[in-house]
Every structure is written in structure tokens, then in C-alpha cells.
Amino acid sequence: MSQINNNNNGETKKSLPPQRIPTPGKATILAIGKAFPSQLVPQDCLVEGFIRDTKCHDLVIKEKLERLCKTTTVKTRYTVMSREILEQYPELATEGTPTIKQRLDIANPAVLKMATEASLTCLKEWGRPASDITHLVYVSSSEIRLPGGDLLLASELGLRSDVGRVMLYFLGCYGGVTGLRVAKDIAENNPGSRVLLATSETTILGFRPPNKSRPYDLVGAALFGDGAAAVVIGAEPVPGLESPFLELNFAVQQFLPGTSEVIDGRLSEEGIYFKLGRDLPQKIEDNIKEFCDKLMAKAGVEDYNELFWAVHPGGPAILNRLEGKLGLGKEKLDCSRRALMDYGNVSSNTVLYVMEYMREEMKKKKAAAAAAEDGGGGEEWGLALAFGPGITFEGILLRSL
């Protein structure tokens, strides 16, 4: 319950509702950070720029891209791609040109730079030295090299040479929640460990001129963005030194048999090609209830609207289908819709942007509860969800602290 304390001036002060105590042994998120490339692209300006840069003269394609840009609900995105890069590498906008080397020459350093910046922001918020990080989990579908970005990131951050590293490549949109699940397992099975999870993505590998034979290229141009994110995860947070805000209580990964071709990605000499089946939203809608029920059972919660929701915003259609199938209140997916609007779909990173917005909302609810003296402070339980190739479902039962 809210408390009222007397201070030295005889005034009364309302306190925030008491913080929930983390479950012993369960992993918690202790800090979060994000980073982006320098170029911010308003959605209103994207069509003219994309059509100009790819030298497309097909009015039908232009009109279709204009419609897609409106239906995605995206307002702004960050991109590594720029006019300067296209001037240096004009072949990237030429159909049929082998450009995988050029793309990796751009993408590899870009994702490392963003991952480093996001991690440094996260470590600063955490407040402990980088040498206290015992494990690193690095997620990216945007780079290919040996040694991998995990080792290079560890070196850039000055992590210990014996830091335990895990590299998760080419998982696509569910990679962020997979990273959380892997970091959770590490933290809970290595007492005293602190895990840095970093995700970093760019669309450089998939940038190409539009072609009527590849309609999904236009969806990618209208929807996807670039960026990075990072979180520190650990169990048994140190009182007064660490500030956990979410507990990772229980995690499940599941694939849907017979759906491996619904999301299809192929690496070629011209970069990476993606193709999404039109039945993807329906496949997710048909299976989401059973998957969520499996997670919710661990908390003894049966009402979907008693939860908070951190859903990877793969696109508005998926969010709308999930909202309708589960009968969610309109406000339940606000953080997911806000992340999609502000950043686009940034693949593995996006669910961490959603969680950062979720933290803001939790703080507001606690402050409102303190002002009203009702002892509340928002929902205790929630779900983090993401969907990707496989079709793979990743989910984590969250607990607000």
C-alpha cells in the first residue's frame, strides 16, 4: 500500500508502491540501452528517396510503395544506407550485380558500432564496471565474418578475455526473445553471473532496386529499419547497487510443423532475399492462444487483459490479429505500436525497444498509484512474444518489479 511519511518541514509526502521482490534464483533485467545510425528517415520522405536512389521509373511500383508506407503505421526509421554509400557503391542499386562483398564491407562495421554504442549506454545505466560482465550473448542477422561480432564487441567494450560468449546468427525477428531466453538460462545456472545481451541489425544486406517479380522487397522497404539494443541480465540483484525492473520468470520456444517455407530467407551473391507468405498473420492467429496459455499457466493467470504485453511488432497486421484473437483492450499493445511507429521493424532489436517503453509506462502507473494512494502500480505479470522463421514462436513470462 502507499505510505505517507512526515518530513522535517511537517509536510506529507506520498511514496511509490513498494517494489516487488524478485523471485530467488530467477533472472532479471537490470539495465537497458539502445543505439541507431545517424540517418533518420521520415516515412513521408521515404518513397521519393527510394525511387530516386534505385532509379525506378515505374509509376505502378511507386504507387504501391506509397500505399504500403501508409499501412505500415511507421512514422520514422533509422538507416545505415545513405546517398553517400550509394555514390561510393552505385552497384548496390543495380539489378543482378554480385555485391555481397560490398554489402558486408558496409554492414559488418556498422552493426558492431551500433552494438558497441547500445552496450555502453546500457552499462552506464547499470552502474557497474564492464569487467563484472561474465557472459556475452550477441544476436544479429546482418553480419557474416570470422571471428564473429561477439568477439569484436567484447574487445570494443573491454570485457574480460575469459568472458563466456554466445553468437546467435540469422534468427530474424524472434532473435531478441531468443537472446533473452539464452541469457536467462546462463544467469540462472551460473550463480553471480551478469550477462550482457546485445542485438544489432541493418537492412544493408537486403537493399535492392524494386522488381515486380519480388513484391516483398517493397514491404521491406516500407517496414524495416536499423539499430541496436542491449540489456544486462542477472539473478539475485544486489540491493542498492542494481535496479531490476523485469523478471524473466519462464520461457518457451516452439515451432509450427509444416510452416518452414512461410518465412523464407536466402543468402546470395546479391545479398539476402526474404519472402513472407500471405498466410503468416493467419498462422500466428491460429496458434497464439494455446502458446500464451502455456506461459500464463505458470503464473495462474487466465485473463489476457490482466497481463501487460511486450510483443515484437512484426507489422500492424500481426498486432491486429493478436489483439482480436485474444480480445485485448486497445491499450494493451500500445508499447508495441509505439515502437513500430518510431523505429519500424528492426528485427531482433525491436522487442527490447518495446520493453523500454514498457518500463516508462510502469513508472507512470506506479506514480499514479502513489498519487491516488490506492496501493496499485500496474499489472504484475506480462508476456514477451516474438515470431519468426520456422514459423517459430518465442515467449517469456515476465514479472514487473
C-alpha positions in Angstrom: 0.0 0.0 0.0 1.1 3.6 -0.5 2.6 5.2 2.5 2.6 8.8 3.8 5.7 10.0 5.5 6.3 13.1 7.6 9.4 15.1 6.7 11.2 17.7 8.7 9.0 20.5 7.5 5.9 18.9 8.7 4.7 18.2 5.1 3.4 14.9 3.9 5.0 13.0 1.1 3.4 10.2 -0.8 5.6 7.2 -1.5 5.6 4.9 -4.5 4.0 1.5 -4.1 6.6 -0.9 -2.6 8.7 -2.6 -5.2 8.0 -6.3 -5.8 10.8 -8.6 -4.6 12.5 -10.7 -7.3 11.9 -14.5 -7.1 15.0 -16.1 -5.7 17.1 -17.6 -8.5 15.1 -16.0 -11.3 16.9 -13.8 -13.9 16.0 -10.1 -14.0 16.7 -7.3 -16.5 19.0 -4.8 -14.7 19.6 -2.1 -17.4 18.7 -1.3 -21.0 20.2 0.7 -23.8 19.8 1.4 -27.5 21.6 3.0 -30.4 20.9 3.9 -34.0 22.8 5.1 -37.2 22.9 8.8 -37.7 20.4 8.9 -40.6 16.7 9.4 -39.6 14.2 8.9 -42.4 10.7 10.2 -42.0 8.2 7.9 -43.7 6.7 10.8 -45.6 10.1 11.2 -47.4 10.9 7.6 -48.0 9.1 7.0 -51.3 10.7 9.8 -53.2 14.2 9.0 -51.9 13.9 5.2 -52.5 12.6 5.7 -56.1 15.3 8.2 -56.8 18.1 6.2 -55.3 17.1 3.0 -57.1 16.5 4.8 -60.4 13.0 3.3 -60.6 10.7 4.8 -63.3 7.7 2.5 -62.8 4.7 4.5 -61.5 2.8 1.4 -60.5 5.7 0.4 -58.2 5.8 3.9 -56.8 2.1 4.0 -56.1 2.3 0.6 -54.4 5.1 1.7 -52.2 3.2 4.8 -51.2 0.2 2.6 -50.1 2.5 0.3 -48.2 4.2 3.2 -46.4 0.8 4.3 -45.1 -0.4 0.9 -44.0 2.7 0.0 -42.0 1.9 2.8 -39.5 5.7 3.6 -39.4 6.5 7.3 -39.0 10.3 7.3 -38.7 13.2 4.9 -39.1 16.9 5.0 -38.9 19.1 3.6 -41.7 22.7 2.9 -42.3 22.1 3.3 -46.1 22.7 6.8 -47.3 23.2 8.7 -50.6 27.0 8.8 -49.7 27.1 5.0 -49.6 25.2 4.7 -52.9 27.6 7.2 -54.5 30.5 5.0 -53.3 28.8 1.7 -54.2 26.4 2.5 -57.1 26.3 -1.2 -57.9 24.1 -1.8 -54.9 21.2 -0.2 -56.8 21.9 -2.2 -60.0 19.8 -5.3 -60.5 21.7 -8.6 -60.9 25.1 -7.3 -59.7 27.1 -9.5 -57.3 27.5 -7.3 -54.3 27.7 -9.5 -51.2 31.3 -8.3 -50.5 30.4 -4.7 -50.7 27.3 -5.2 -48.5 29.4 -6.9 -45.8 32.1 -4.3 -46.0 29.3 -1.8 -45.0 27.2 -3.9 -42.7 29.9 -5.6 -40.6 31.4 -2.4 -39.1 28.0 -0.7 -38.9 26.4 -3.4 -36.7 29.5 -3.5 -34.5 29.4 0.3 -34.0 25.7 0.3 -33.1 26.1 -2.7 -30.8 29.0 -1.0 -29.0 27.1 2.2 -28.5 24.0 0.4 -27.2 26.1 -1.7 -24.9 27.9 1.3 -23.5 24.6 3.1 -22.8 23.3 0.0 -21.1 26.5 -0.5 -19.0 26.4 3.2 -17.9 22.8 2.8 -16.7 23.8 -0.5 -14.9 26.5 1.4 -13.0 29.0 -1.5 -12.6 32.3 -1.9 -14.5 32.4 -3.8 -17.7 34.8 -6.3 -16.1 31.8 -7.5 -14.0 30.2 -8.9 -17.1 30.8 -12.7 -17.1 28.9 -13.7 -20.3 28.0 -12.0 -23.6 25.1 -13.1 -25.9 25.2 -11.3 -29.3 22.4 -11.5 -31.8 22.5 -10.4 -35.4 21.1 -11.4 -38.8 23.1 -8.6 -40.5 26.7 -9.7 -40.5 28.9 -12.6 -41.6 32.5 -13.0 -40.5 35.1 -14.9 -38.6 35.8 -14.2 -35.8 32.2 -13.1 -35.2 30.8 -9.9 -33.8 30.7 -11.4 -30.3 34.5 -11.4 -30.0 34.8 -8.0 -31.7 32.2 -6.5 -29.4 33.8 -8.0 -26.3 37.1 -6.3 -27.4 35.5 -3.0 -28.1 33.8 -2.9 -24.6 36.9 -4.0 -22.8 35.3 -7.2 -21.4 37.4 -9.9 -19.7 39.2 -12.2 -22.1 37.5 -15.2 -20.4 34.0 -13.8 -20.8 31.7 -16.6 -22.0 30.4 -15.7 -25.5 27.4 -16.9 -27.4 26.7 -15.8 -31.0 23.2 -16.2 -32.4 23.1 -15.7 -36.2 20.2 -15.3 -38.6 17.2 -15.9 -36.3 15.3 -12.9 -37.8 12.5 -11.2 -35.8 12.4 -13.6 -32.9 16.1 -13.3 -32.2 15.7 -10.7 -29.4 13.5 -13.0 -27.3 15.7 -16.0 -28.0 18.6 -13.9 -26.7 16.7 -13.1 -23.6 15.9 -16.8 -23.1 19.5 -17.9 -23.6 20.8 -15.1 -21.2 18.1 -16.2 -18.7 19.4 -19.8 -18.7 23.0 -18.6 -18.3 22.2 -16.2 -15.5 20.1 -18.8 -13.5 22.7 -21.6 -13.9 25.8 -19.6 -13.1 25.4 -18.0 -9.6 26.7 -14.4 -9.5 26.9 -14.1 -13.3 26.0 -11.0 -15.2 25.1 -11.4 -18.9 25.2 -8.7 -21.5 22.8 -9.3 -24.3 23.4 -7.2 -27.4 21.4 -7.2 -30.7 22.3 -5.2 -33.8 20.7 -5.1 -37.2 20.9 -3.3 -40.6 18.9 -3.6 -43.8 22.0 -3.2 -46.0 22.1 -6.9 -46.9 18.6 -6.7 -48.3 18.6 -3.3 -50.0 18.0 -3.6 -53.8 16.0 -1.9 -56.6 12.3 -2.9 -56.8 11.3 -5.6 -59.1 7.7 -6.8 -59.9 8.8 -10.4 -59.6 9.8 -9.7 -55.9 6.8 -7.9 -54.4 8.0 -8.5 -50.8 11.0 -6.2 -51.5 8.6 -3.3 -51.3 7.2 -4.4 -47.9 10.8 -4.5 -46.6 11.4 -1.0 -48.0 8.3 0.3 -46.2 8.7 -1.5 -42.9 12.2 -2.3 -41.8 14.8 -0.1 -40.1 18.3 -0.3 -38.5 19.5 -0.1 -34.9 20.9 -1.9 -31.9 19.8 -2.7 -28.3 21.4 -4.1 -25.2 20.3 -5.3 -21.7 22.2 -6.6 -18.6 20.6 -9.7 -17.1 21.3 -11.4 -13.8 19.7 -13.2 -10.9 19.8 -12.2 -7.2 20.2 -8.4 -7.9 22.4 -6.6 -5.4 20.3 -4.3 -3.2 21.2 -0.6 -3.5 23.6 -1.3 -6.4 21.3 -2.8 -9.1 17.8 -1.8 -10.1 15.8 -4.7 -11.7 12.6 -3.8 -13.4 11.5 -7.1 -15.1 11.8 -10.7 -14.0 12.2 -13.3 -16.7 10.1 -16.0 -15.0 9.5 -18.7 -17.6 10.4 -19.2 -21.2 9.1 -21.3 -24.1 10.2 -21.7 -27.7 8.0 -23.6 -30.2 7.9 -24.2 -33.9 4.9 -24.9 -36.0 5.4 -28.1 -38.1 5.0 -27.8 -41.8 5.4 -24.0 -41.9 9.2 -23.7 -42.6 8.6 -22.0 -46.0 6.2 -19.3 -44.8 9.2 -17.1 -43.9 11.9 -17.8 -46.4 15.3 -16.1 -46.4 18.2 -16.9 -48.8 21.7 -15.5 -49.0 23.0 -14.9 -52.5 25.8 -13.1 -54.3 23.4 -10.1 -54.5 22.6 -10.0 -50.7 19.8 -11.6 -48.8 16.3 -12.2 -50.1 13.3 -12.6 -47.9 9.8 -13.8 -48.8 6.8 -13.8 -46.4 3.8 -15.9 -47.1 0.5 -14.1 -47.1 -0.8 -16.6 -44.6 1.8 -15.6 -41.9 -0.7 -13.5 -39.8 -3.3 -16.2 -40.0 -0.8 -18.9 -38.9 0.1 -16.8 -35.9 -3.5 -16.1 -35.1 -4.4 -19.8 -35.3 -1.7 -20.8 -32.8 -1.2 -17.8 -30.5 -3.9 -18.6 -27.8 -2.5 -22.1 -27.0 1.0 -20.7 -26.8 0.1 -17.9 -24.5 -2.0 -20.2 -22.3 1.1 -22.4 -21.8 3.1 -19.4 -20.4 0.2 -17.9 -18.4 -0.4 -21.2 -16.6 2.9 -20.8 -14.7 1.5 -17.6 -13.1 -2.0 -18.9 -12.6 -3.4 -16.1 -14.8 -6.3 -16.8 -17.1 -7.5 -13.3 -18.3 -5.4 -11.9 -21.1 -6.3 -8.4 -20.1 -4.7 -8.9 -16.6 -1.3 -9.0 -18.3 1.0 -6.4 -19.8 2.2 -7.2 -23.3 5.7 -6.7 -24.9 5.1 -8.1 -28.4 7.5 -7.8 -31.3 5.7 -5.6 -33.8 6.5 -7.5 -37.0 3.8 -5.4 -38.7 0.4 -3.9 -37.9 -1.5 -7.0 -39.3 0.1 -9.3 -36.8 -0.6 -7.0 -33.9 -4.2 -6.6 -35.0 -4.7 -10.3 -35.4 -3.3 -11.0 -31.9 -5.3 -8.2 -30.4 -8.5 -9.5 -31.9 -7.9 -13.2 -31.2 -7.2 -12.6 -27.5 -9.8 -9.9 -27.0 -7.1 -7.4 -25.7 -8.0 -3.9 -24.7 -6.9 -1.3 -27.2 -4.2 0.0 -24.8 -2.5 -3.4 -24.3 -0.3 -3.2 -27.4 0.4 0.5 -27.2 4.1 0.0 -26.5 4.5 -2.4 -29.5 2.6 0.0 -31.8 4.7 3.0 -30.5 8.0 1.1 -31.2 6.8 0.2 -34.7 5.8 3.8 -35.3 9.1 5.3 -34.0 11.6 2.8 -35.4 9.9 0.4 -37.8 10.5 -3.3 -37.6 14.2 -3.5 -36.5 14.2 -7.3 -36.4 15.7 -8.8 -33.2 16.1 -5.4 -31.5 12.5 -4.3 -31.6 11.2 -6.2 -28.6 13.8 -4.5 -26.5 12.6 -1.1 -27.6 9.1 -2.2 -26.6 10.4 -3.2 -23.2 12.0 0.2 -22.7 8.7 1.9 -23.5 7.0 -0.7 -21.1 9.4 0.5 -18.4 8.2 4.1 -18.9 4.6 3.0 -18.6 5.2 1.0 -15.5 6.8 4.0 -13.8 3.8 6.2 -14.8 1.4 3.6 -13.3 3.4 3.4 -10.1 3.4 7.2 -9.8 -0.3 7.4 -10.5 -1.0 4.8 -7.9 1.1 6.7 -5.3 -0.8 9.9 -6.1 -4.2 8.1 -5.7 -3.0 6.2 -2.6 -4.6 3.0 -3.9 -1.6 0.7 -3.4 -1.6 -0.4 -7.0 1.0 0.1 -9.6 0.0 -1.8 -12.7 -0.1 -5.5 -13.7 2.3 -7.9 -12.1 2.5 -10.4 -14.9 3.1 -10.0 -18.6 4.3 -11.7 -21.8 7.1 -11.0 -24.2 6.4 -12.5 -27.6 8.1 -12.7 -31.0 7.6 -14.7 -34.2 10.0 -15.6 -37.0 11.3 -18.2 -39.4 10.2 -21.7 -38.7 7.4 -20.5 -38.0 9.0 -20.1 -34.6 7.2 -18.7 -31.5 9.3 -17.3 -28.7 7.7 -16.3 -25.4 8.7 -15.3 -21.9 6.5 -14.9 -18.9 7.5 -11.6 -17.4 7.0 -10.2 -13.9 7.1 -6.5 -13.2 9.2 -5.5 -10.2 
